[in-house]
Amino acid sequence: MNLTPTGFGDKVVWEAMACGRLCLTANEGFRETMGEYAGTLLFQYGDAESLAERLQRLLSLPSDEAQRIGAYLRERVIAFHSLSNLAEKLVKLFYDLIW
């Protein structure tokens, strides 16, 4: 669980997702990486009821569904935030700047 509001970076959420773990956060900056599960994993910052509802939903998931979501999150982190992905983006950026 991550209580950091939108606008503050926190790699703990990406680390959890990279390990295939479910995580809750109020930080909208993770919406793209969370993809189709963003509505389940994001809660309204400062809203205890929103957090409690999302937490209750996660805790009641069947283990196979939780594992499937965790695998999806891991794939998304790799696709969006892996070192090889970053290297490709940097090479493209440098190439575009030079030419």
C-alpha positions, 0 to 999 in steps of 0.5 A: 500500500502506498499513500503518496499523493499524485505528483510524488515519485515512489518506486516502491509501487513499481518494485511491488508490481515487478515482483508480481504483488498487488498494491494499492496507491493513491498516486494517479501516476501509476494508472498507465502501468496498472492498465486495466486494473487501475480502477481496482488498485487506485484509491482517492487520496485522503479518502479512507472509505475509498482505501478500505473498499479497495483493500477489502476487494483485494483481500477477497480475491481468489488466489488464482485471480490475485496471481493473474493480476500480479502477473499482469502488473509484472508484465506491465512494469517490464514493458514500461519501465525495464532497463532495456526499454529505457535504453531504447528510449534514450537511444531514440531520444539521442538519435532524434537530437543529433539528426 
